[in-house]
Every structure is written in C-alpha cells, then in structure tokens.
Amino acid sequence: MGHLLLTGRLILRDLRKRPGEAVMFLLVVTVATTCLTLGAAAGNAVSTGYAKTREATAGPDITAVTTATDPSGLARRIKDTPGVAAQSDPFFAFDTTVRAHGRTAHSAVEGRGASPSAVDRPLVTSGRWVRPGGAVLERGFAEALGVRVGDRVTVGERRYRVVGTAISAATPVYPWSDNAQGPGPSDFGGRIWLTAADTREAAGDTSGVHLIYLRLTDPHATKRWQNTVFTPDRRGEAWVNTHTWQGVLQTDTAMIRNTRPALVVGGWLLAVAAVVTLTALATVRAARDNRRAALLRAVGAGPGTVTAVLLAQYLLLTLLATALGLTAGTLAAPGLVDPSAGLLDAAGPPDSGTVAAAVLLAVVVAATGAVGPAVRAVRTSTVRALAGPANPLTRHRRLNTLTAHLPTPLLLGIRLLARRPGRAVLAAAGTAATTIMVTALLTWHAELDKRPDFSRFGPVEVRAEQTGQVLVAVTLALVALSTLNTVLLGWSTAAQVRHALTVARTLGATPGQVVSALCVTQLLPAVPGLLAGVPAGLGLYWLFGSTVTPPGTWLLTAVLTVLLAVGALTALPAWLHTRGPAGRVIEAEPA
C-alpha cells in the first residue's frame, strides 16, 4: 500500500509541475491510436451503417431489373416462387441526365406512389415524400449536386421542385445509385424519385426498365435463389438482371478501398513519429529521472519499485490515450466511411480486433519511448546520479583521425552523432515516416492529373476526394509531429552537449560553427531517412493498385523542403544555447 501511495503522489506531483509533457505524451499516442482505429473500424462501420439503413427502409434482398414492357408476368412468376417473403409492385424507372445549379449528372428516375411499398421504403431525411410536380433526391446525390429542399432540378427537359431527400438500401451509395440502366456498360449516377405519372411524362420516348424489389425468407440464400429462379429457360424473352444486398454492401465497402489502408499505414507511421517524440521527451527529463531513481535507491527502494515509479505515469497516460483514441476513432468512423451521406450513422463499439490493434500500437509506442530511459535511470550509479556530472565526450580514435581535416561544423557534428547513434536512428526514422506520407500524397496528386476524366462520373468523384482528404490529414499530422520532434531533439542535444561545445568555443569555434555543428547532427540522419522514405512511399502506394510515379521535380522539391525545414528547426534551439557566455557554462558544468 505504501508503494502505491508513493507512486500516486509522485505521479500527481509530476502532472502538476509539468503538465505540458503529460499533455504532449497523451496527444501523440491518442493521434496514432485514433488513426489506426479509424482504419481498423472502417469496414465494420460500413456493415453496421448498411444494416441499420436496410432495416429502417425495408431494404430488398434482391432487386430484379427487366426491360419487359409489361412486367406483370415476370412479377407473378416471382411471387409464386418458393422462398419469397414479400415483393413490391414493378416500378417504372429510366436513366437520364439531370441538371441543377449548373451541374450535370446521370441519374435513375424511379416512379413511386404516395403509399409505402411492401419492400424498399425510402426513409425521408428532410422535406416530404413525392407529390405531383415534386422530386425526392437520394441524400448523397443531393449533397453532391448542392441541392436542397425548395430548389429545382431539370430531368430531361422538365423542371421539378425538390420536395425532399431520402436514403435507401436498395442501391449502393452515390455515385453508384443508378440502377435503371439496361443492357450494356453502366455509368455512375444518382437516384431520384418522382410520382409514377411524372416519371412516365419525364421519360417521354425512353423505354426504361421496371424494378421489382424482393424479400426472401432466407436473406442469405440470395445466390441459390437466383440460380434456381432466373435460369435461361425461365427468364422469358425480356432482359432480366438482378442485384443482391450482399453486392450492394460490397459496393458500399469499395468507397473506403483506398481510404482504409491509408489510415492503417498512417497510424503506424504516426506511431513511429510518436516514438521519436516520446524518446525526445524522455531525453529532456533524463536528468530528473536519474536523480529521482537515485533518491529512491538511497532511501531503500529496490530496482522493481524504482522502475515502477518511473513507468507508472507512462502506463496511466497510455491507458488513457488508448481509450481516447478508440473512442474518437469509433465515433468518427461512420462519417468517414459514408462521405456521400447515403447511410444512417451507426457508431457501435469497436470489435475485438480493433481494440487489440489500438492497444498493441499504444503499448509499442509507450514501451519503445519510455522503458529504455527508465531502465538506464535504474542502472545509473546512485552517487553519480546525485552528483549530476556532465556527460563526457566518448573517444573514437579512428573517427577522430578521419574527421580531423574536415571543416569545424562537420567535425563537431559527426563526432556528436557518433556519441549518440541511437538518437540519429530515431531522427532518420521520423524523417522517413513523414517522407513516406508526403510521397504518397504527391503520388495521389499525380494520379489525379493522369485521370482527368473523374468528372464524367458525376459532380464529384467522392472516393478520390475522400482518399485525398485522408492523405492530407495524416500527412499534416506527421508533419506536425516531425516539427515537434526536430525541435525537441535539437533542444535536448544542445542541452546535453552544451559543455563540450562550450569547450570547443573556448578553443576557437565561433557561435555560427557551433550552430552549424548541431544542424549537422540532424541533417545527416535526415538524408538516409529521405532516401528510404521516397521509395518506400512509392512502393506502399503501388502496393494498393496504382503504378503512377510523380514527376521527379516534385520529389526533389519535397526532399529539399524537408532538409531546409530540419535545418531551420534545429538552428533555433542551437542558437539559443550559444547565447550564454562560455565561462559561465564551464563553471556550472565541470567536466
């Protein structure tokens, strides 16, 4: 009980005295777990949203599309087939071009009555249901066109007032909602409901199709039912096509085909950046932790107690960050997986796989960033930790010989790197993680430039836009973390080698050379990070189906920008450490 009380008091004291460090730890781990949770929970969110929408709208298990002028015979045969639980009347529909606010798009126009259908009852989300002269648009299609209740849309040559918006599970979400296309290639499009009379009037000479919505006694037997009922000898002379609810769900899931891997990969890249951040924080507080460990050992605490005290705060913050990341990712998943607003929001609890992935990532990040410094603090001599000596420069005779004739900034910078190679590896890993996402973002833009025909699929190519937004968001998060990491690493390096660099100043090195030396300690590790990050970013993007390569000038500009940013962010803390008189530093920190 005494150990727990001591640990709790020390944690509260740390949180009160240095809340910024705790908030930073909490933020970086939460961002990484949120991103990974979004990617892992996306597929489940689509299934949950579709199931909820299907239940609310009496969605069909099978939709039969026929070009028969009189579909009554087909409807009777289907109705008498075993396994049919409910069936709608045949609805006339046709494919056309609609216009609104200067935008043009393909759309299915479907005729409906005022009374609800036995199967497929679209849920009105704003306004009201169809009436003579009034149109109801599928909600995602309306948002893409920028149409609201009260606006007007042109269907063919006729104008109709928009009286409402609705959602349905009979078709995939926009831009795959056009199910009124007959034989031949299909195009992307939306869905509009009119009264049956208005639909016939708007169609004019267009032949169109008839839609029959079915509910089966066994919703999972759609494939077997299709193979039994729609055999070539039972189809009749007219063309008949069918769509199952499983196919609709699969198409809806395709909306996140590129978004999901971007989030999952981005989550692990953010984890790499978070490890760098936490290691830099641990380096900043290393002297305090060493002294605390020494004081605890001096009063009789064992190694286990000391280690627990040093790690307890990280453990609590990790648990809190994991909970926050899982909650934020789960709540954001429905909006992410349904950018066209064609489904009901369904934020459910994350599944076990998502929870396990988030916990694993958080534990890996916290353990990598915190366990090593804590173990070193425990192993440090009590007397040495209490005395707080300066860190002497490690002698590398062969390296000293090789660097003896280099310019002073390079000579000092390379020797400082050799003193702490682990920090150089972390800096390279952080730069590589950011470079991977920047390269992926540039590749996505290059792919858009090579595919200018996205516009023919509708007012907005929703999936491409969503993927771009996710890539931008993850890249910005990585850039922000990398900026923080560069400043923290530069500051901690400058603080730890201040005595050695002050000695160099007394031997003739100028403040500018000292600042340049500290910049070298960050720029040299950044080079292999960039060299590894560019091909890795291209490879990851190609792994998910694209072979586009951005122009070399784009990649070169990105590399130079990253190097310039690293140098500038390192120079500021380095300059601040050179402002004090050299004599005062030497007196305060004896070698």
N, C-alpha and C positions, 0 to 999 in steps of 0.2 A: 504493500500500500504506500509505503514511503517513497519507493522508486517512482510510482505513478504520480504521486503528488509533486515530487521534484520535477519530473518531466513536464507535467502540465504547467507548472509555474514558469519554467524556462521557456516553454513554447509561447505562453501569453506575454512574457517579457519581450521576446523577440518580435512578436507581432506588433506590440505597442511601440517599440523603439524603431523598428524598420518595417513599416507596413508596405513600403514600395517594393521591397524584394519579394514579399509574400504575394502581393498582387501580380507582380510580373511572372512569378512561377505559376500561379493559378491561371493566368491569362494564356500563356504559351501552351500549357498542357490542355487547357479547355479548347483552344482553337484547333489543335491537332485531333483531339478525340471527336470534336463536332464534325469536322470534315470527313473523318473516317466513318463515323456513324451515319452521316448522310449517304455516303456511297453504299454502305452495307445495308441500310434500311430502305433504300430506294425501291428495290424490287418488291419487297413486302408491302410498301406503301401503295404501289400501283395496284397490286392484287386486292388489298383492303378497300381502296377507293372504288375500284370497279365493282367489287362485290356489294358494297353499300349502295352504289348507284343502281346496280341491277335490281337489287331488292326494292328500292324506293320507286322504280319506274316499271316494275313488272317486266323486266327485260327478257327478250326471247332467248331460247336455247338454240334455235335455228331460224334463219331468215331465208326464205325461198324467193328468188328473183326470176321472173319469167317474162318473156316478150309476147306471150299469148295475148291476142286481142280480147278474148273472153276467157278469163282465168277461172271461171266458176267450176269447170270440170276438174281442173287440177286441184282446186280447193276442196271439192267433195272427196276426191280420192285420198287426199292427205288426211282429211278429217276422219275417214273410215279406217285409217291405218292404225294398227295396234301400237301403243306407246305414246300417242298424242294426248296430252292432258288438256291443252287449251290452244285455240287458234284464232287469229284475227281475221277480219274480212280482208279481201285483197284491196290494197291501196294503190291507186294510180300514182306514178312518180315519173319524172323525166329529168334529164341532165341538161343544164343550160348555163349561160353566163349571166352573172348578176353584177350590178354596179351600185356603188354607194360612196359618196364623198370623193369622187374621182378615182376610186379603186375598182378594179375588175377581178373577178374570181369565178372559178367553176363552182357549181353547187347542185345538189339534188333538191328538187322541189317536190314535196310529197303532199298529196291531198288527204285531209283528215276531216272528221265530223266533229261536232261540238261535244258529243258524249264520249266518255273514255272508252278506249279499246280494251278487249279482253287481254291482249298481250301487247306490250310496248306502250306504256302510258307516259309520255314525256313529262318530266317534272318542271313546271314553270318556276323560274327563279326570279323573274321580275316581270311586271305587267300582267297580262292575262293571256288566255288561250285564243286560238284562231277565231276569227269572225269575218264576215264578208268584207273584202277590201283591206283586211289586216293580215300581216305576216308575223310569224314567230320564228326567230332565228336560233339555231344552236348557239349556246352561250359562248363557246370558244370562237366560233365563226364570227359572231357579232363583235367580240373584242378585237379580232384581227382586222375586221373592216372598220373599226372605230364607230360602230353603230349603237345607238341607244334607243330605248323606247320613245316613240314620238318622231324619230327620224323616218326617212323614206328610202326604200331600195327599189331599184329597177330590175324586174325579172323579165327577160326578153325585151319587149317593147312596152311593158306595162309597169306603172309605178304603184307601190303598195306601202301603206303606213306600217311601221314596225309597232306591234301592239304588245310584244313580249319576247322574252328569251327563255330557253328551256334546255335541259340536258336529257340525254337518253343513253342507254347501254346497248341499243340495237346496232350501233355502228361505232367504230373507233373514234377517238377524239380528233378534233380538227388538227391537221389538214387531211385526215383520211376518212371523212364523214360522208363522202359522196358514194352512196350505194345504189344509185339509179342509173348506172351505166351498163349498157348491154354488152354483147359480144365484142371482142377486140381489146386493144390496150386501154387501160384505165388511167385517169389523171387525178391529181389531188383535188380536193374540193371540200365544201361545207355542206350544210343541210338547212333547208328552210321548209316550214310547214305553212300551207295555205288551206282554205276550205276546199272541198272536193270540186265545187263549181269553179272557184278561182283558178285552181290548178289546171283544169281542162281548158279554161279560157286562155291562161298564160301559155299553155303548151302549143296551142294552135295546131299546126300540121305535124308536130313532133309525135312520133309513135309512142315513145316512152316504154315503161315496164310496169309490172304490177308486183307489189311486195306483200308477202304472206308471212306473218310472224307466228312462230310455234313455240309452245312449251311442252316438254316431254315429261313423262312420268319418271324417267331416269335422266337427269340433266347430263350425266357423264357418259351416256351412251350415244352421243351425237354421231360419232363416226360410224358405228354399227347401224344406226337408224338410216343414215344417208345411204350406205351401201346396200341396204335392203329395199328402200323405197325408191330411190332415184337411179334405178338401173336403166340402161339404154332402152329396154323394151317397155318401160313404164313411164318414161319422160313425156311421151307424146311427140307431136311434130314441133311444138314450140321449144325455143331455147330455155333451159332452166339452169340456174346456178344457185348454190347455197352457201351461206356463211354461218359458222358456228360461234358460240360465245367464247370458246377457247381461242379461236382465231382473232376475235375482237380483242381479247385480253393480251394476246401475243403482240398484236399491232400496237396497242397502247404501251406495252412494255418497251417497244422499239423506240419510243420517244426518248428514253434515257440510255439508249445503247452507247452513245459516246460520253454522256454526262457521268454515268456511274463510274467507269474506270478512271476518269479524270479526278473524281472525288477520292476514290480509294488510293490511287497513286499519290495524289496531292496530300492526303492525310499522312502517309508515311514520309513524304518529303518534308512536310511540316514537322513531323516528329524528329527528323534529322536536325532541322533548324532549331527545334526546341531543345534538343540535347546540347547543341552548341551554346544556347542561351543559358541553360542551367549550369553547364560546366563553367562558363564565364562568371556566373553569379557565385558559384562555389569558390572560384579562384579569388574573387573580390573579398569573400568572407573567410578565406582560409586562415588568416592570422587570428581572427576571433575564435574560430572553431578549434584551432590548435591550443590556444590559451584556455578555452573552456574545458577541453579534454584534459589538459594538464592539471587544472584546478580540481576537477573531479577525481582524477587519479591521486592527487595529493591528499585528498580527504578520505581516501579509502575505496573509491568506486572501482569496480572491476572493468575489464575490457568490454564485456557484454553490456553493462549499464551505460558506459560512455558511448558506445556505438548506438544504443537505443535512443539515448538523449539527442544525439546529433541527427539521427534519421527520423525521429518521431514527427517533427514538423513537416518534413517532406512527405511522409506517409499520409498524414492527415490532409495536406493540400492535394496530394494525388487522388485520394478518395473523393474529395470534394470536386476536383476538376473532372474526374471521370463521370460523376453524377451530373454535373452541369453540361458536359459535352454530350452525354447520352440524351438528356432532356432536350437540349437545344436542337440536336440533330433529328430527334424523333418528331419534334413539333414542326420543324422546317421541312421535313421530307415530303408531306403531301403537296405543299406549294411548289416544291422543286420538281416533283415527278409529273405534275399536271400543269405545265405552263400555259396550256391553251384553255384552262378552266372548264374542261369538259366532264369532270368527275366531281362527286361530292368529296369534300375534305374528310379524311379518315385518319386522324392521328391516334394510332394504337401503340401499346407498349412494344418496345423493341424485342426481337426474338433472341434466343439464347446465343446464336452465332454472332449477332451484332454486339451484344453485351460482352462476349468473350473477346472479340476483336478490339473493342474500345479499352477494356481492362488491360489486355496484353500490351497495347500501344502505350497506355499511360504508365504501366509498370516498367516497361523497357526504357521509356524516356526518363522517368524519375530515377531508376536504378543506375542507368548509364551516367546521368549527370550528378548524382548525389552520393552513391555508395563509395566510389573511388576516393573522393576527397575526405569522406568520413573515416574510411579505413586508414588513410595516410595520417589523419589527425590523431587517431588512436595509437598508431605505431611511432609517432614522433616522441622523442625523449622529453620527459616532464621538465627537466632542468632547462633544456634547450628551448622548449616552447614558452616557458615562463620568462626566460631571458629575452626572447624575441629577437634573435640575431638576424643580421642581414643574410640574404641568400648569396653565398659566394659563387663567382663565375666558375663553372666547370671547365677544366683544361682539356682541350683536344689538340694534342701536339701536331698531328698530321693536318688537321683542319687549319690550325694556326699557320702552318707553313704554306698551305695552298692559298690562303686568303691574305697573306702578308702584303702582297703588292697590289691589292685591289683598292679602289677609292675608299675613303673612310666610311661613307654611308653603307656601302656594300659589305665592307669588312666587319663593321659592327653588327649590321643586320643579320648576316649569315651566322655569325658566332652566337647571337641571341637566339636564332632559330635552332641551332644545334643544342643549345642549353635546354630547350623545351620542345622537343619534336612532337609530343602529343598534342600540344596546342596548335601546331602547324597542321597536323592531320585534321583537327576539328575545323579549323578555318577553311581548309580545302574542301571538306565535306559540306559545310554550309554553303560555300560558293557554288559547288556542283549542284546542290539541291535547287538553288534559285535559278541557275543556268538551265537546268532541265525544263523547268516550267516556262521560262522565258522563250526557250527554243520551241517548246510545244505550242505556245501562243503564236509565235511568228509562223510556224508551220500551218496552223489553222487559218491565219490570215492569207497565207499563200494559197491554201486550198480554196478559199472563197474567191480569190482573184482568178483562179483557173476554172471556176464553175460559176460563171455569171448568170447561168440560167436558173438559179434558185427562184427568181421572181415568177417564173411561169407556174410554180406550184401554188401560188396564192399570194395575197398581200404580204405575208410574212412567212419565211421558212422557219417555222417555230423551233425545230430541233437544232438547226445550225445556230440560231441566235442563242438558244439556251446553253449549248455547249460553249460558245464564246464567252457568255457571262460567267460560267463556272470557271473557265480557264483564267479569265481576268481576275476573278475574286481570289482564287487560290494563289495566282502569281503575285497579286498585291499583298496578300498575307505573308508570303515568303519574302518578298522584298522588304516589308516592314520588319520582319524578324531578322533578316540578314543585316539590315541597317543597325538594328539594336545590337546584334552580335558583334558587328565590326567595331562599334563604339565601345562596348564592354570589353572585348578582347584587347583593343588598343589601350584602353584605360588601365586594365589590370596588368598588361605587360609593362606599360610605362611605370606603374607604381612599383612593380617587383624588381625592375632593373634600374630604378632611379639611381641607386648608389653607384652601380657600375658605370652608368652613362655619365654621372657627375664626375667620376674619376677621369673618364675619357675627356670631359670638358676641361678639367684642370691640366690635362696633358696636351691641349691644343685644339680639340674638336670644337667647332662652332655650334651654337644652338641649331642652326639650319641643318648641319650634318647629323646632329642627334635626332632631329625630327625626321629627316630622310631615312635614317637607320631604322627607326620604329616603323615607318611606312614600308620599308623593305620586308620587315617581319610579317606584314600582312599581304603584301603584293606577291611575294614569291610563292606562298601556298595557294594564292588565288589562281595562279597560272595553271597548275595541274587540275584544279577544280574546274576551270573553264574548259580546258582541253578534254576533260572527261564528261563534262555536263552537256556540251553541244551534241556529240554523237549519241549520248545516252538519251537526250531529249528527242532526237530524230528517231532513234530506234524504238522508244516507247510509243511514239505517235504512229509509226509504221506498224507496230505490233497490233494495233486495233483497226487495221484495214486501209490505211492511206499510204501512198508512196510519194507524196508531194514533198519536195525539198524547197525551202525558202531561198531567195537569192542570197548569194554569198555576201553582198554588201550589207544586207540586213543582219546576218550573223556577225560579221566583222564589227558593225556599229554596236551591236549588243555587247560583244566582248569588250570593246574599248570603253563603253559606258560603264560596265561593271568594274573594270580596272580603275577608271577615273573615280568612281564613287568610293571604292575601297580606299584609295589613296587619300581622298579628301576627308573621309570619315575618320581615318586613323591619324591624320595630321593634326586635327583639333585637340584631342586629349594629349597627344605628344607635345604639342606646343605649350599647352598649359603646364606640363611638368617641367619645362625648361625655363619657366619664368623666374623661379626662385634662385637666389644666389647659391653657387656651388658650395661655398664654405659652410653654409647653414645645413645643407643636406648631409655633408660628410660628418659634421659634428653630431647630428641627430642619429645617424645610422653608421655606427662603427663597423668596419669590415671584420 
